[in-house]
Amino acid sequence: MTGSNVSSPPPGTRVSVDAGRLWGGGVATACVAALLAVAGVLICQDVLDVRLVRPALLLDLAHSFAVDYAVTAFVLALVATGLAHGLLLTTPRPRTFFAWIVGLATVCGVAAPFAFDTAVSSQVATAAINLALGICTGSLIGAVMSRTVRLTGERLP
């Protein structure tokens, strides 16, 4: 199956989503995003000695900035998976809508650190991590979407 079939199913076909594979890919993406967040924090704070901005949307669950960033990235990747699932079931071009939504959410994540009054180096480093997380999540879930849809010949009611 090609990606173009997923984007625009032929008339008279029914879309079936392999939810197990979709959510398996979503959990795998969430793990990659969490590890990416930890790597970003370690590189910026421990190697480059740049203090990162703590955005308001970061989940505050642990006494560790890296863990909080990782948990937030994990949860947001699962939210993206839920969004993908809903779009696959309800929209005519789910990957296009998904790309736009994740792209705009990434723009917000990149812009957010600049709303805080802190050093420019902190803002740029945090924005770079958020950009990497958005690209990671969008590309991986987008790829998973193309492999979890089946088209059947059943007529839609």
N, C-alpha and C positions, 0 to 999 in steps of 0.2 A: 504494500500500500504506500502510495506516495503522500507527501505532505499536502499536495494540492487537493487530494480527495478528502482529507480531513477538514480543510478550510471551507469547501463548498460541496456538500454531498449532492449527488444527482437527484433530480426530482423523483419522488416516489420511494425513496429509500429511508430507512430508519437508522438512527445513530444508536449504537450500543457501546457503552463505556466499560472497559474492564477495570472496575473500581479497585480491585486488589492490586493490580499492577500500577495503577495511577497513584494510589496511596503509598505503595511500597517505594515507588520512585520519589514521592513527596517526602517520605521519611528519610530516604537516602540524601535527597537534596537538603533537607533540614540539618542533617549531620554535617554535610559539607559546608553549609553556611555557618554553622556553629564553630567549626574548626577554622574557617576563614576569619571569623570575628576574633577568635583567640589569637590566631597568628598576627592579625592586624594590630591588636592591642600589644602583643609582645614586641613586635618590630618597632612600633611607634614609641611606646613608653620605655621599654627596656633597652632597645638597641639605639634608637635615634634620640632618646631622652626628650620626647615631646609629650606633654600632658594632653590627653584627649578631652574633648568637650563631652560633658555628660548631658545628652539631650533629654528633654522631658519625657519622651515616649519610651525610653529605655526601662525595661522591667527592673524593679529594684527588689531582688529576691535574696541575694547573697551579700556577703561583705567583701566581695571581689568584683571589681569593675569588669574584668575579663569574663567571669562567669555570667554576670548580668548581661553583657553584650552578647555572649554566646546563646544564652537562653532566649533573649529577644530575637536574635536571628533565626533560631530554631522555630520559635512560635510563628514568626512572620512567614517563614517558608511553608509551614503547615497551612496558614491562612491563604497563601498563594495557591496551594494545592486545592483547597476547598473552592476558591474562586475558579480555578481551572475546571474542576469537576462541574460546577454549576454552569459555566460557559459552554462546556462540551455538550451538555444536555439541552441547553436552551437557545443558543445563538447560532446564526447561520455561518459565521466565520469566527469560531471561538479563539483561534490562535492570534488573529489580528486584534481582537478586543483585549485578549490577555496581554499581548505585547504593549498595547497602549496603556492599559491600567498599570502594569508593572513599571513601564517606562516613566509614567507620570509620578507614581509613588516613589520611584528612585530619585527623580528630580527633587521631590519634596525632602527626601532623606539627605540629599546632597546639600540642599539649601538650608536645612534646619540648623546646622552648627554655626552658620553665619548670623543667626538671630541672637546669639549669646555674646556678651561683651567679654571677650577673652583674646588671647594672642592669635594672630593670623595663622601661625604655624599649627596651632591646635585645631583651628577651624578647618584648615586645608587637610590635615591628616585625618580628622574625623570624617570629613566629606569624602575623602578618597576611599576609606574603608566602606562607607555607606554605598558609594558607587560600585565598588567591587562586589558587595553583597547583592545589590540589585541586579547587576549583570549575571552573577552566578545563579541566583534564584530564577530569574527570567529565562535564561538560556536552558538551564537543566529541566525546569518544569515544562517549558515549551517543547523540548525534545521528548520528554516523557509523554506529553499530550499526543504527539504524532504516532506513538507506538501503543496507545491504549484505546483507540477507537476502532470499532468495527462497523461497517456499513452492511445492512441486510436489505434484501429485496422486498421486504414487507411494505405494504402501502400504509401511509400514515392515515389515521382516522380523520 
